[in-house]
């Protein structure tokens, strides 16, 4: 293979993880020969999609051209990785090209499995069925919220792991906030159908969330998993776990159905021999190095690590991966450590946010001291951070290798 197809580092994926780690690597060594494999022409700031669905952002605020974000001294392959040969250090691409690497960073993200919801095909974005997990339908979410004066609104959450575990709730709280301000909330039956056992996995934030559940009159249904829809008759089908452990199929009519789709790792990882038994990239949760192939590292949603899958997690992961990758190149022990940080700014009402920041085992990892910002309580400051500051941090710092507040 010709030398122009051999790279010091190949990064699979040009989303938040891929671009951030490329920028962090090149900040440390601008001459490092890097290739980024990413098929999409556009890059999205996905944390903004909830705000699009809540009428706060416009879709175009969350989108940039991928070409404008790829570091100028990196090579972009606008293709998809079809297979990885970790023993031969090779990646086969969808455009028939083959590239070689000394080190590989897997940043392929996860897949949204809309197909797992029976009857949905062709109806997402119509018939009252929407999702902020697809930017093309987030404006429809806000349209539905504005148009509903009475009826039933159902918000769903599938089994973990999913991208941004708080996002299904965020959509619900912003909708309820709008209906409350419009004086129609009392005429709307709001239900949260959650396949999991708890509303939120870190208990320190539950008191504030339950306060809003009570304020809005939300009916919580745990262990209640959406499995299908009848769009024309506006009926949603759920498997509800019973007291005896058995599952019972139930149906619920709806006027609005906000979906969070089931999510899964790409089959690419499993067929390449890089996956754990559940199909996720098998990396050490602290060093983010692959457990078998020392020249492979992971970042972002594809990893089988027990942290929240959020862009904020990537902000902390990128410098760890970049640092450890250089330690590995120098044949030194890996010293950078990722402690599981993730952040979930829970938009509990228009203008206020509960800023959940936590790491492995639910340990609290606040960025600011509590006298500046107490993330357990809803605050206007956290709202301003979410809507005004964090998008700028994403576009102008994180994706540029400027590792602000990463520890």
VOPAGU-2260 file (C-alpha; in pm, 1 decimal, decimal comma):
REM VOPAGU-2260
SITE   aa  ch    i         X         Y         Z
SITE  UNK   A    0       0,0       0,0       0,0
SITE  UNK   A    1     133,1     343,9     -89,6
SITE  UNK   A    2     261,8     565,5     189,8
SITE  UNK   A    3      -5,8     829,2     127,0
SITE  UNK   A    4    -262,2     579,3     256,8
SITE  UNK   A    5     -72,9     506,7     577,5
SITE  UNK   A    6    -137,2     728,8     878,1
SITE  UNK   A    7      -4,8     773,3    1228,2
SITE  UNK   A    8    -364,0     786,1    1353,3
SITE  UNK   A    9    -689,9     695,3    1180,6
SITE  UNK   A   10   -1007,1     825,6    1344,1
SITE  UNK   A   11   -1333,0     653,1    1254,6
SITE  UNK   A   12   -1612,5     908,4    1289,0
SITE  UNK   A   13   -1627,0    1285,7    1248,6
SITE  UNK   A   14   -1885,4    1362,2    1512,3
SITE  UNK   A   15   -1816,5    1526,7    1846,4
SITE  UNK   A   16   -1566,6    1260,6    1954,3
SITE  UNK   A   17   -1379,2    1229,5    1628,4
SITE  UNK   A   18   -1329,1    1600,0    1565,1
SITE  UNK   A   19   -1249,4    1679,1    1929,6
SITE  UNK   A   20    -983,2    1410,4    1960,2
SITE  UNK   A   21    -830,9    1505,2    1623,9
SITE  UNK   A   22    -802,1    1865,5    1739,6
SITE  UNK   A   23    -652,5    1758,9    2073,6
SITE  UNK   A   24    -397,2    1535,2    1901,3
SITE  UNK   A   25    -291,4    1805,2    1656,6
SITE  UNK   A   26    -265,7    2057,4    1936,7
SITE  UNK   A   27      -1,7    1831,5    2089,5
SITE  UNK   A   28     174,2    1754,3    1758,5
SITE  UNK   A   29      68,8    1958,2    1451,1
SITE  UNK   A   30     276,5    1729,1    1226,9
SITE  UNK   A   31      95,7    1408,7    1328,1
SITE  UNK   A   32     -40,4    1239,2    1016,3
SITE  UNK   A   33    -413,3    1193,5    1083,4
SITE  UNK   A   34    -702,0    1063,7     872,8
SITE  UNK   A   35   -1068,0    1111,1     965,8
SITE  UNK   A   36   -1327,5     879,1     813,7
SITE  UNK   A   37   -1670,8    1044,0     811,7
SITE  UNK   A   38   -1939,7    1012,4     540,6
SITE  UNK   A   39   -2163,8    1302,5     644,9
SITE  UNK   A   40   -2137,8    1643,0     479,8
SITE  UNK   A   41   -2285,0    1809,5     788,0
SITE  UNK   A   42   -2195,8    1800,8    1157,2
SITE  UNK   A   43   -2460,3    1863,6    1423,9
SITE  UNK   A   44   -2454,1    2003,0    1773,8
SITE  UNK   A   45   -2692,4    1741,0    1904,2
SITE  UNK   A   46   -2735,9    1885,9    2256,8
SITE  UNK   A   47   -2923,3    2170,6    2087,0
SITE  UNK   A   48   -3194,0    1948,5    1940,5
SITE  UNK   A   49   -3397,6    1949,1    2262,6
SITE  UNK   A   50   -3401,7    2327,8    2242,7
SITE  UNK   A   51   -3518,6    2312,5    1880,9
SITE  UNK   A   52   -3805,6    2089,9    1993,8
SITE  UNK   A   53   -3882,6    2341,5    2267,8
SITE  UNK   A   54   -3889,0    2641,3    2033,6
SITE  UNK   A   55   -3571,3    2795,3    2179,2
SITE  UNK   A   56   -3324,4    2722,7    1895,3
SITE  UNK   A   57   -3367,6    2707,5    1518,8
SITE  UNK   A   58   -3239,5    2393,0    1342,4
SITE  UNK   A   59   -2968,7    2583,5    1154,0
SITE  UNK   A   60   -2809,4    2684,3    1484,6
SITE  UNK   A   61   -2713,7    2321,1    1539,2
SITE  UNK   A   62   -2552,6    2255,3    1200,4
SITE  UNK   A   63   -2213,3    2323,2    1039,7
SITE  UNK   A   64   -2042,3    2187,0     731,6
SITE  UNK   A   65   -1812,2    1899,7     818,1
SITE  UNK   A   66   -1550,7    2043,7     583,2
SITE  UNK   A   67   -1535,0    2356,9     797,3
SITE  UNK   A   68   -1463,6    2154,2    1113,2
SITE  UNK   A   69   -1207,9    1899,4     992,6
SITE  UNK   A   70    -865,5    2028,1    1102,8
SITE  UNK   A   71    -679,7    2166,3     802,5
SITE  UNK   A   72    -379,0    1941,7     862,7
SITE  UNK   A   73    -588,6    1622,4     874,4
SITE  UNK   A   74    -699,9    1413,1     574,6
SITE  UNK   A   75   -1074,8    1364,7     539,4
SITE  UNK   A   76   -1214,5    1052,2     377,3
SITE  UNK   A   77   -1581,0    1124,7     306,9
SITE  UNK   A   78   -1673,7     758,3     320,6
SITE  UNK   A   79   -1795,3     496,3     561,8
SITE  UNK   A   80   -1576,8     235,6     728,7
SITE  UNK   A   81   -1695,1    -106,0     612,7
SITE  UNK   A   82   -1451,7    -322,5     805,5
SITE  UNK   A   83   -1157,0    -302,4    1041,3
SITE  UNK   A   84    -869,0    -548,7    1053,9
SITE  UNK   A   85    -705,0    -472,3    1388,9
SITE  UNK   A   86    -438,6    -740,3    1337,3
SITE  UNK   A   87    -323,8    -592,0    1005,3
SITE  UNK   A   88    -394,0    -227,7    1109,1
SITE  UNK   A   89    -618,0    -172,4     808,4
SITE  UNK   A   90    -959,1     -14,4     745,3
SITE  UNK   A   91   -1167,8     -80,4     433,8
SITE  UNK   A   92   -1385,5     209,4     317,4
SITE  UNK   A   93   -1712,0     228,0     125,7
SITE  UNK   A   94   -1538,6     405,4    -166,4
SITE  UNK   A   95   -1316,6      99,3    -220,6
SITE  UNK   A   96   -1012,6     261,6     -62,2
SITE  UNK   A   97    -802,6      94,0     204,7
SITE  UNK   A   98    -606,1     285,0     464,7
SITE  UNK   A   99    -351,6     174,3     723,0
SITE  UNK   A  100    -287,0     306,3    1069,5
SITE  UNK   A  101     -32,9     292,2    1349,3
SITE  UNK   A  102    -306,0     379,1    1599,7
SITE  UNK   A  103    -681,9     377,0    1565,2
SITE  UNK   A  104    -944,4     588,5    1743,1
SITE  UNK   A  105   -1298,9     453,8    1717,8
SITE  UNK   A  106   -1555,4     734,5    1739,0
SITE  UNK   A  107   -1839,5     588,3    1533,7
SITE  UNK   A  108   -2120,6     668,9    1778,2
SITE  UNK   A  109   -2431,1     455,2    1806,2
SITE  UNK   A  110   -2730,6     374,4    1587,4
SITE  UNK   A  111   -3089,3     485,9    1638,6
SITE  UNK   A  112   -3305,3     178,4    1583,7
SITE  UNK   A  113   -3637,1     325,4    1470,0
SITE  UNK   A  114   -3706,2     -11,8    1305,4
SITE  UNK   A  115   -3752,0    -167,6    1650,0
SITE  UNK   A  116   -4081,4      22,3    1688,2
SITE  UNK   A  117   -4341,3    -177,1    1495,0
SITE  UNK   A  118   -4566,7      26,3    1267,3
SITE  UNK   A  119   -4357,4     343,3    1282,8
SITE  UNK   A  120   -4200,4     329,5     936,7
SITE  UNK   A  121   -4309,9     623,8     723,1
SITE  UNK   A  122   -4502,5     800,2    1001,2
SITE  UNK   A  123   -4234,0     967,9    1212,4
SITE  UNK   A  124   -4294,8    1340,7    1176,3
SITE  UNK   A  125   -4667,7    1303,1    1111,0
SITE  UNK   A  126   -4990,6    1189,6    1279,9
SITE  UNK   A  127   -4878,5    1345,0    1609,1
SITE  UNK   A  128   -4564,7    1125,5    1625,8
SITE  UNK   A  129   -4235,9    1309,6    1668,7
SITE  UNK   A  130   -3887,0    1289,6    1816,4
SITE  UNK   A  131   -3616,1    1537,0    1908,3
SITE  UNK   A  132   -3367,0    1259,5    1835,5
SITE  UNK   A  133   -3404,6    1343,7    1464,7
SITE  UNK   A  134   -3330,2    1707,5    1385,1
SITE  UNK   A  135   -3561,8    1704,3    1084,4
SITE  UNK   A  136   -3853,8    1630,2    1317,6
SITE  UNK   A  137   -3762,6    1848,5    1618,4
SITE  UNK   A  138   -3949,0    2151,1    1470,9
SITE  UNK   A  139   -4258,1    1928,4    1443,9
SITE  UNK   A  140   -4228,2    1863,0    1818,0
SITE  UNK   A  141   -4268,0    2233,9    1886,8
SITE  UNK   A  142   -4549,4    2260,6    1632,9
SITE  UNK   A  143   -4737,8    1984,1    1814,0
SITE  UNK   A  144   -4677,2    2143,5    2153,2
SITE  UNK   A  145   -4811,5    2476,6    2031,9
SITE  UNK   A  146   -5117,3    2316,9    1877,5
SITE  UNK   A  147   -5231,2    2095,3    2165,8
SITE  UNK   A  148   -5496,9    2248,9    2390,3
SITE  UNK   A  149   -5634,3    1929,6    2541,5
SITE  UNK   A  150   -5575,2    1555,5    2514,1
SITE  UNK   A  151   -5298,0    1310,1    2596,4
SITE  UNK   A  152   -4924,2    1354,4    2539,7
SITE  UNK   A  153   -4699,3    1051,3    2587,7
SITE  UNK   A  154   -4320,4    1069,7    2613,7
SITE  UNK   A  155   -4119,7     747,9    2591,0
SITE  UNK   A  156   -3776,1     626,6    2696,5
SITE  UNK   A  157   -3631,0     288,7    2591,0
SITE  UNK   A  158   -3391,0      61,2    2774,4
SITE  UNK   A  159   -3040,7     189,9    2844,4
SITE  UNK   A  160   -2787,1     268,2    2720,1
SITE  UNK   A  161   -2907,9     562,6    2511,7
SITE  UNK   A  162   -2765,7     891,9    2394,2
SITE  UNK   A  163   -2830,5    1158,9    2660,7
SITE  UNK   A  164   -3048,4     969,1    2905,3
SITE  UNK   A  165   -3221,7    1288,1    3019,4
SITE  UNK   A  166   -3333,9    1401,1    2673,3
SITE  UNK   A  167   -3673,6    1223,5    2674,3
SITE  UNK   A  168   -3756,7    1402,4    3000,8
SITE  UNK   A  169   -3626,9    1736,6    2874,6
SITE  UNK   A  170   -3875,2    1730,0    2587,2
SITE  UNK   A  171   -4157,2    1655,9    2831,1
SITE  UNK   A  172   -4068,0    1927,3    3081,3
SITE  UNK   A  173   -4035,2    2196,3    2812,4
SITE  UNK   A  174   -4372,9    2092,5    2669,5
SITE  UNK   A  175   -4534,6    2107,2    3013,2
SITE  UNK   A  176   -4375,4    2445,5    3080,2
SITE  UNK   A  177   -4526,3    2579,7    2757,4
SITE  UNK   A  178   -4870,6    2436,1    2835,1
SITE  UNK   A  179   -4857,2    2571,5    3189,8
SITE  UNK   A  180   -4770,0    2920,2    3067,7
SITE  UNK   A  181   -5048,0    2892,7    2807,1
SITE  UNK   A  182   -5303,4    2796,2    3072,9
SITE  UNK   A  183   -5393,9    2460,2    2915,6
SITE  UNK   A  184   -5187,2    2212,3    3120,7
SITE  UNK   A  185   -5484,4    2110,9    3335,6
SITE  UNK   A  186   -5661,1    1987,8    3021,7
SITE  UNK   A  187   -5366,6    1776,0    2903,9
SITE  UNK   A  188   -5285,6    1430,5    3036,6
SITE  UNK   A  189   -4906,7    1387,1    3034,0
SITE  UNK   A  190   -4746,2    1044,0    3068,3
SITE  UNK   A  191   -4383,8     937,1    3082,8
SITE  UNK   A  192   -4341,2     573,4    2980,4
SITE  UNK   A  193   -3994,2     457,7    3075,6
SITE  UNK   A  194   -3852,0     113,1    3005,0
SITE  UNK   A  195   -3616,9     153,9    3301,7
SITE  UNK   A  196   -3685,6     123,9    3672,3
SITE  UNK   A  197   -3611,3     483,6    3778,3
SITE  UNK   A  198   -3678,8     833,7    3651,3
SITE  UNK   A  199   -3309,6     928,9    3656,4
SITE  UNK   A  200   -3007,5     720,9    3749,4
SITE  UNK   A  201   -2835,0     964,2    3985,6
SITE  UNK   A  202   -3047,1     999,7    4297,9
SITE  UNK   A  203   -2908,6    1339,0    4405,5
SITE  UNK   A  204   -3109,2    1503,4    4127,5
SITE  UNK   A  205   -3434,8    1316,9    4188,1
SITE  UNK   A  206   -3589,4    1555,8    4444,5
SITE  UNK   A  207   -3587,2    1848,3    4200,9
SITE  UNK   A  208   -3716,1    1631,7    3916,1
SITE  UNK   A  209   -3999,7    1487,9    4123,3
SITE  UNK   A  210   -4097,6    1840,7    4221,9
SITE  UNK   A  211   -4157,4    1916,3    3854,8
SITE  UNK   A  212   -4331,8    1585,6    3795,9
SITE  UNK   A  213   -4575,4    1687,3    4070,0
SITE  UNK   A  214   -4610,5    2046,5    3948,2
SITE  UNK   A  215   -4696,0    1933,3    3597,9
SITE  UNK   A  216   -4914,6    1640,6    3705,0
SITE  UNK   A  217   -4710,7    1390,6    3506,1
SITE  UNK   A  218   -4803,9    1022,3    3533,2
SITE  UNK   A  219   -4489,0     808,8    3559,5
SITE  UNK   A  220   -4489,8     453,3    3425,8
SITE  UNK   A  221   -4162,4     270,9    3483,5
SITE  UNK   A  222   -4076,1     -61,3    3319,5
SITE  UNK   A  223   -4314,4      36,3    3041,8
SITE  UNK   A  224   -4145,6      -7,8    2703,6
SITE  UNK   A  225   -4282,4     120,1    2371,8
SITE  UNK   A  226   -4290,2    -160,8    2115,5
SITE  UNK   A  227   -4527,0     -39,5    1843,5
SITE  UNK   A  228   -4765,4     224,1    1712,3
SITE  UNK   A  229   -5084,6     243,1    1511,1
SITE  UNK   A  230   -5033,0     591,5    1364,8
SITE  UNK   A  231   -5366,3     633,5    1187,7
SITE  UNK   A  232   -5564,9     536,4    1494,5
SITE  UNK   A  233   -5320,3     714,7    1728,1
SITE  UNK   A  234   -5254,7     417,0    1955,0
SITE  UNK   A  235   -4920,5     329,3    2112,6
SITE  UNK   A  236   -4839,7     -22,6    2230,1
SITE  UNK   A  237   -4624,3     -94,0    2535,2
SITE  UNK   A  238   -4489,1    -395,3    2716,1
SITE  UNK   A  239   -4558,8    -322,0    3083,7
SITE  UNK   A  240   -4381,2    -531,9    3347,3
SITE  UNK   A  241   -4622,3    -671,3    3605,2
SITE  UNK   A  242   -4571,6    -738,5    3977,0
SITE  UNK   A  243   -4507,3   -1105,7    3907,5
SITE  UNK   A  244   -4229,9   -1017,9    3660,2
SITE  UNK   A  245   -4432,3   -1106,4    3352,4
SITE  UNK   A  246   -4481,3    -859,6    3069,7
SITE  UNK   A  247   -4824,9    -747,2    2957,8
SITE  UNK   A  248   -4902,6    -577,6    2626,9
SITE  UNK   A  249   -5105,8    -261,3    2682,7
SITE  UNK   A  250   -5228,5      11,5    2451,2
SITE  UNK   A  251   -5255,9     384,1    2505,8
SITE  UNK   A  252   -5430,3     635,8    2279,9
SITE  UNK   A  253   -5240,5     958,9    2223,6
SITE  UNK   A  254   -5264,1    1302,8    2068,0
SITE  UNK   A  255   -4887,2    1357,3    2084,3
SITE  UNK   A  256   -4632,0    1077,6    2101,2
SITE  UNK   A  257   -4271,5    1186,8    2153,4
SITE  UNK   A  258   -4038,1     895,0    2086,4
SITE  UNK   A  259   -3692,0     814,9    2205,9
SITE  UNK   A  260   -3585,9     524,8    1981,8
SITE  UNK   A  261   -3404,5     211,3    2096,5
SITE  UNK   A  262   -3030,1     246,8    2042,4
SITE  UNK   A  263   -2749,1       5,6    1966,6
SITE  UNK   A  264   -2381,6     -11,8    1868,1
SITE  UNK   A  265   -2281,8     -43,6    1504,1
SITE  UNK   A  266   -2232,7    -396,3    1379,0
SITE  UNK   A  267   -1898,1    -280,8    1240,2
SITE  UNK   A  268   -1741,5    -304,8    1584,6
SITE  UNK   A  269   -1864,9    -655,9    1657,3
SITE  UNK   A  270   -1764,4    -803,2    1322,6
SITE  UNK   A  271   -1418,3    -645,8    1356,2
SITE  UNK   A  272   -1352,1    -826,4    1683,9
SITE  UNK   A  273   -1339,2    -506,4    1888,0
SITE  UNK   A  274   -1666,8    -544,7    2079,3
SITE  UNK   A  275   -1756,5    -660,6    2426,8
SITE  UNK   A  276   -2031,5    -925,3    2462,7
SITE  UNK   A  277   -2300,6    -654,8    2434,2
SITE  UNK   A  278   -2157,2    -524,0    2106,1
SITE  UNK   A  279   -1999,2    -202,2    2236,7
SITE  UNK   A  280   -1632,2    -110,9    2189,9
SITE  UNK   A  281   -1438,5    -294,9    2459,8
SITE  UNK   A  282   -1213,8     -37,3    2626,0
SITE  UNK   A  283   -1072,2      16,9    2971,1
SITE  UNK   A  284   -1309,5     267,3    3138,3
SITE  UNK   A  285   -1024,2     474,1    3284,8
SITE  UNK   A  286    -760,7     486,7    3007,7
SITE  UNK   A  287   -1008,1     439,2    2715,8
SITE  UNK   A  288    -757,9     200,2    2556,2
SITE  UNK   A  289    -890,2    -119,7    2398,7
SITE  UNK   A  290    -864,5    -420,0    2629,6
SITE  UNK   A  291    -703,3    -642,7    2362,9
SITE  UNK   A  292    -549,3    -415,3    2100,2
SITE  UNK   A  293    -324,0    -160,2    2269,5
SITE  UNK   A  294    -306,8      59,5    1958,3
SITE  UNK   A  295    -685,4     108,5    1955,1
SITE  UNK   A  296    -863,3     373,5    2162,0
SITE  UNK   A  297   -1227,7     474,4    2191,0
SITE  UNK   A  298   -1423,5     791,0    2246,4
SITE  UNK   A  299   -1790,5     883,8    2263,8
SITE  UNK   A  300   -2111,6     687,1    2242,3
SITE  UNK   A  301   -1967,6     367,2    2091,5
SITE  UNK   A  302   -1775,4     273,1    2405,3
SITE  UNK   A  303   -1893,2       5,4    2643,5
SITE  UNK   A  304   -1811,8     218,9    2946,5
SITE  UNK   A  305   -2071,5     287,2    3220,5
SITE  UNK   A  306   -2080,4     666,3    3175,0
SITE  UNK   A  307   -2359,6     884,0    3036,9
SITE  UNK   A  308   -2339,2     911,9    2659,0
SITE  UNK   A  309   -2327,2    1290,8    2623,6
SITE  UNK   A  310   -2124,8    1553,9    2438,5
SITE  UNK   A  311   -2002,3    1674,5    2777,6
SITE  UNK   A  312   -1850,2    1330,1    2834,1
SITE  UNK   A  313   -1661,2    1365,4    2506,2
SITE  UNK   A  314   -1520,9    1701,4    2621,4
SITE  UNK   A  315   -1350,9    1519,9    2910,6
SITE  UNK   A  316   -1260,9    1209,5    2709,3
SITE  UNK   A  317   -1079,6    1381,4    2421,0
SITE  UNK   A  318    -774,2    1501,1    2617,3
SITE  UNK   A  319    -751,6    1163,9    2793,7
SITE  UNK   A  320    -745,5     976,7    2462,5
SITE  UNK   A  321    -501,6    1225,3    2307,7
SITE  UNK   A  322    -264,7    1210,8    2604,0
SITE  UNK   A  323    -273,6     833,0    2635,5
SITE  UNK   A  324    -229,0     785,7    2264,6
SITE  UNK   A  325      99,8     978,7    2287,5
SITE  UNK   A  326     205,4     785,6    2595,9
SITE  UNK   A  327     143,7     469,3    2396,4
SITE  UNK   A  328     346,6     600,3    2100,7
SITE  UNK   A  329     633,6     669,9    2338,9
SITE  UNK   A  330     597,6     321,6    2491,4
SITE  UNK   A  331     527,0     474,2    2830,9
SITE  UNK   A  332     258,4     381,0    3087,2
SITE  UNK   A  333     -73,4     549,9    3020,9
SITE  UNK   A  334    -121,0     826,1    3276,7
SITE  UNK   A  335    -434,9    1019,2    3174,8
SITE  UNK   A  336    -751,6     906,1    3350,7
SITE  UNK   A  337   -1117,7     945,3    3261,9
SITE  UNK   A  338   -1340,1     936,7    3569,4
SITE  UNK   A  339   -1670,3     885,5    3389,5
SITE  UNK   A  340   -1776,0    1250,0    3372,4
SITE  UNK   A  341   -2101,9    1324,4    3197,0
SITE  UNK   A  342   -2340,2    1615,6    3212,4
SITE  UNK   A  343   -2712,1    1633,6    3157,1
SITE  UNK   A  344   -2862,4    1984,9    3171,3
SITE  UNK   A  345   -3223,1    1894,0    3250,2
SITE  UNK   A  346   -3449,3    2164,8    3107,1
SITE  UNK   A  347   -3718,1    2144,1    3374,1
SITE  UNK   A  348   -3890,4    2463,3    3257,4
SITE  UNK   A  349   -3838,0    2741,3    3008,5
SITE  UNK   A  350   -3562,0    2949,1    3170,2
SITE  UNK   A  351   -3445,7    2700,2    3435,9
SITE  UNK   A  352   -3224,4    2393,8    3433,4
SITE  UNK   A  353   -3114,3    2126,1    3680,2
SITE  UNK   A  354   -2749,1    2081,0    3585,5
SITE  UNK   A  355   -2667,0    1716,9    3652,1
SITE  UNK   A  356   -2291,8    1649,0    3645,1
SITE  UNK   A  357   -2172,9    1307,3    3753,8
SITE  UNK   A  358   -1924,6    1029,3    3689,6
SITE  UNK   A  359   -1883,4     658,7    3748,0
SITE  UNK   A  360   -2104,0     505,9    4019,0
SITE  UNK   A  361   -2310,1     826,6    4021,6
SITE  UNK   A  362   -2033,9    1029,2    4187,1
SITE  UNK   A  363   -2107,0    1400,9    4166,1
SITE  UNK   A  364   -1850,8    1592,7    3959,4
SITE  UNK   A  365   -1966,9    1955,6    3952,7
SITE  UNK   A  366   -1772,0    2200,2    3738,7
SITE  UNK   A  367   -1847,8    2496,7    3963,4
SITE  UNK   A  368   -1860,3    2527,4    4344,1
SITE  UNK   A  369   -2212,7    2517,3    4483,7
SITE  UNK   A  370   -2201,3    2883,5    4588,9
SITE  UNK   A  371   -2172,1    2972,5    4220,3
SITE  UNK   A  372   -2403,7    2707,8    4074,9
SITE  UNK   A  373   -2576,7    2430,3    4268,5
SITE  UNK   A  374   -2666,5    2178,4    4000,9
SITE  UNK   A  375   -2917,4    2000,7    4225,6
SITE  UNK   A  376   -3150,2    2300,8    4214,4
SITE  UNK   A  377   -3316,0    2449,4    3905,8
SITE  UNK   A  378   -3150,0    2777,1    3812,9
SITE  UNK   A  379   -3150,9    3055,5    3557,9
SITE  UNK   A  380   -2770,5    3049,6    3552,7
SITE  UNK   A  381   -2767,8    2687,5    3434,0
SITE  UNK   A  382   -3017,7    2783,7    3160,7
SITE  UNK   A  383   -2787,3    3061,2    3039,9
SITE  UNK   A  384   -2495,3    2818,5    3050,2
SITE  UNK   A  385   -2688,9    2569,0    2836,7
SITE  UNK   A  386   -2830,1    2813,6    2584,5
SITE  UNK   A  387   -2556,5    3078,0    2559,8
SITE  UNK   A  388   -2223,0    2937,5    2676,8
SITE  UNK   A  389   -2204,9    2565,7    2598,7
SITE  UNK   A  390   -2272,1    2596,3    2223,0
SITE  UNK   A  391   -1975,6    2835,2    2199,0
SITE  UNK   A  392   -1763,9    2598,9    2408,9
SITE  UNK   A  393   -1853,7    2318,4    2167,7
SITE  UNK   A  394   -1788,6    2496,8    1837,5
SITE  UNK   A  395   -1496,7    2720,7    1935,4
SITE  UNK   A  396   -1315,6    2533,7    2211,6
SITE  UNK   A  397   -1387,7    2159,6    2220,4
SITE  UNK   A  398   -1374,6    2107,9    1843,0
SITE  UNK   A  399   -1062,9    2324,4    1819,8
SITE  UNK   A  400    -856,6    2135,3    2077,2
SITE  UNK   A  401    -888,5    2406,0    2340,9
SITE  UNK   A  402    -943,6    2189,8    2647,4
SITE  UNK   A  403   -1133,7    2430,2    2872,7
SITE  UNK   A  404   -1232,1    2293,1    3215,0
SITE  UNK   A  405   -1127,5    1939,2    3130,1
SITE  UNK   A  406    -910,3    1881,6    3435,2
